[in-house]
Amino acid sequence: MLLLGLLLMLACAALAVDAVVQNHGTAHAVAFNHSVGGLTLGEIFVAGAVLGLLFALGVALFTGGMGRSVRKSRERRRLKRESADARSLREENARLSDELARKRAAAYPDEPAASSDATDTTSTNAGRHRLRS
């Protein structure tokens, strides 16, 4: 593909050079109600080629932007779906923890119930070490 593209570019460049060199006749052109006179046919051809390149660049920018927008939308939908999955997993985890606590309480009624919040760090007596005052 790379070689084919290079050959196509070289062929277009050769055609443009030949069109400019071989055509010396002048022509009159009008664009947006502005008259442009005294241009050779080769100059008109080059102007058309530049206009075509600018159009191709615009198409490339447009399609690139659309592709980027589609990728971002797809990524947002995936993240939203993963967030919903994580939320349902947290809810299931909480339900299973409560169920386990109830089963342990039923199986061992003499033991005190364990706190459901194992990450409570507000107590100064938590852990093996105590602060000395």
Beta strands, then each sheet from edge to edge (+ up, - down):
strand 1: 26-31
strand 2: 34-40
sheet 1: 1+ 2-
end
